[in-house]
């Protein structure tokens, strides 16, 4: 399974090379700015996230798209379904490293069980939120993540 975090993708000038790269990807994880570069869709809600995911699938053949939207959480498109995972609301001190924590935990959980993408997204959101609470970049520990067990086991994506 190939998971691509598209950080910095908007700096790629050769879109043919980009298309070749993206054909090898199983799950793509752009943020709201990167998905706009890839699709020309501004993601603001479930419908626009669905439109962006459908465009990514049409243009690049990637069926699963996770669009992170900062403090609003993440959208997950898996044709034809779309879901919104709300982020936990915390006092954000520094957002540096939040995307890195998200993708690291997402990939870790997918490595353990590729069939549990939605659970992996919930764990990833928790890790990103914990990072946002810190004043600098520090590793997020399993103990910190486990404190949010109720969110991970009880939160559901909002489906449309």
Secondary structure by P-SEA (a helix, b strand, c coil): ccccccccccccccaaaaaaaaccccbbbbcaaaaaaacccccccaaaaaaaaaaaaaaccccbbbbbcccccbbbbcccbbbbbbccccccccccaaaaaaaaaaaaaaaacccaaaaaaaaaaaaaaaaaaccccccccccccccaaaaaaccccccc
